[in-house]
Amino acid sequence: MRRAGTSATEEPHHVDIGGTRIQLVLRRSARRSFALQVDHRGARVSVPLRAPLAEVERFVRGHGAWLLDRLRRSAARPQAPTLVPADGVELPLFGRPLRLRYVDARRAQWRLAADGVEELHLPSAVDATLAVRKALQARALVWYRGRVEEFCHRLGLPVPPVRLSSARTRWGSCSSLSGIRLHWRLIHLVPELIDYVVAHEVAHLREMNHSPRFWAVVESVYPAWRDARAQLRAAALTLPVIGAAEAADTGFIDSED
């Protein structure tokens, strides 16, 4: 979950693993570690600019079983259906139901219905998909900033700028220069899982790596991070896709984990 360097190249490559030829994208950038990931686009290995090809292939083969398993699971996994906003449609908000309603109004408004379900009232004359996403993103940013402030307070750190992300394969990122970015779609999850991502990124303010020291920092503010990490991977497959598809993270191996 670190910021990549500004100079990068990408090229197709293949590696034979146990008799199976795996096509992947080889990405070279100003990073110091190796990383392997699988998403809706296939496999990708990210390496330092001058990493020898033999070393890259050794890294990929070293995670061959993981890679083959992830590719099989990705191929077998059904695509998440696109949620089309309509009056009465429900979607998760912080793990609880949120109901969409079309009303005669000038702008989107949050309301609590008589049955206790939170509702998002949308002007009937607007692009509903865009309106829903904007409303969720605005709500997410306020929530995320509060949680980043809380975890920074626990670690005695200054609060960095917090922005939203729409990245395809990462829930968050941290940079000592630009601050913390968190994916807006996390807002569908229960607060405890959002907190895990926040704690992870805030911990990077102290340790810009995935060393044992980093995980010790995470554990000091979020002791159940192992369970949360597994739950997040499972929950990611259930999140609604509003409008244009935004693939969730399907797998990631970092050479410093």
CORKAFEN-V57885 format. One record per residue. RES is the residue in one letter. OMEGA is omega in whole degrees, 0 to 359 (* if undefined). BURIAL is # if it has 24 or more other C-alpha atoms within 12 Angstrom, else .. Layout:
# CORKAFEN-V57885
res->{RES:RES}
omega->{OMEGA:OMEGA}
burial->{BURIAL:BURIAL}
This chain:
# CORKAFEN-V57885
res->{M:R:R:A:G:T:S:A:T:E:E:P:H:H:V:D:I:G:G:T:R:I:Q:L:V:L:R:R:S:A:R:R:S:F:A:L:Q:V:D:H:R:G:A:R:V:S:V:P:L:R:A:P:L:A:E:V:E:R:F:V:R:G:H:G:A:W:L:L:D:R:L:R:R:S:A:A:R:P:Q:A:P:T:L:V:P:A:D:G:V:E:L:P:L:F:G:R:P:L:R:L:R:Y:V:D:A:R:R:A:Q:W:R:L:A:A:D:G:V:E:E:L:H:L:P:S:A:V:D:A:T:L:A:V:R:K:A:L:Q:A:R:A:L:V:W:Y:R:G:R:V:E:E:F:C:H:R:L:G:L:P:V:P:P:V:R:L:S:S:A:R:T:R:W:G:S:C:S:S:L:S:G:I:R:L:H:W:R:L:I:H:L:V:P:E:L:I:D:Y:V:V:A:H:E:V:A:H:L:R:E:M:N:H:S:P:R:F:W:A:V:V:E:S:V:Y:P:A:W:R:D:A:R:A:Q:L:R:A:A:A:L:T:L:P:V:I:G:A:A:E:A:A:D:T:G:F:I:D:S:E:D}
omega->{181:181:179:179:184:181:184:175:178:178:178:180:175:179:177:180:179:180:178:178:181:174:178:176:177:182:177:180:182:175:183:183:176:177:180:181:178:175:184:181:182:183:179:174:180:187:174:185:187:179:178:182:180:179:177:182:177:178:181:180:178:176:185:181:177:184:180:179:180:180:177:180:179:180:183:185:177:179:178:180:177:178:179:181:178:181:179:179:179:176:182:173:186:176:180:184:170:182:177:177:174:183:176:183:181:182:179:181:177:181:175:182:182:180:177:179:178:181:172:180:185:173:185:185:183:173:187:180:180:182:180:181:179:180:179:181:178:179:181:184:178:181:183:181:178:181:176:178:180:182:174:178:181:182:180:182:173:183:181:172:179:180:179:177:171:183:184:188:181:180:180:176:182:177:178:181:187:177:186:173:180:184:183:182:174:183:178:187:175:184:182:179:175:180:178:180:179:180:179:183:178:178:178:177:178:181:181:182:174:180:174:178:179:182:175:177:178:183:181:180:180:187:184:186:181:178:181:180:178:180:180:180:179:182:182:183:184:185:179:174:184:181:182:184:174:186:175:178:180:178:181:173:177:184:177:178:*}
burial->{#:#:#:#:.:.:.:.:.:.:.:.:.:.:#:.:.:.:.:.:.:#:.:#:#:#:#:#:#:.:#:.:#:#:#:#:#:#:#:#:.:#:#:#:#:#:#:#:#:.:.:.:.:.:.:#:#:.:#:#:#:.:#:#:.:.:#:#:.:#:#:.:.:#:.:.:.:.:.:.:.:.:#:.:#:#:.:.:.:#:#:#:#:#:.:.:#:#:#:#:#:#:.:.:.:.:.:#:#:#:.:.:.:.:.:.:.:#:#:#:#:#:#:.:.:.:.:#:#:.:#:#:#:#:#:#:#:.:#:#:#:.:#:#:#:.:#:#:#:.:#:#:.:.:#:.:.:.:#:#:#:#:#:#:#:#:.:#:#:#:#:#:#:#:#:.:.:.:#:#:#:#:#:#:#:#:#:#:#:#:#:#:#:#:#:#:#:#:#:#:#:#:#:#:#:#:#:#:#:#:.:.:.:#:#:.:#:#:#:.:#:#:.:.:#:.:.:#:#:.:.:#:#:.:#:#:#:#:#:#:#:#:.:.:.:#:#:#:#:#:#:#:#:#:#:.:.}
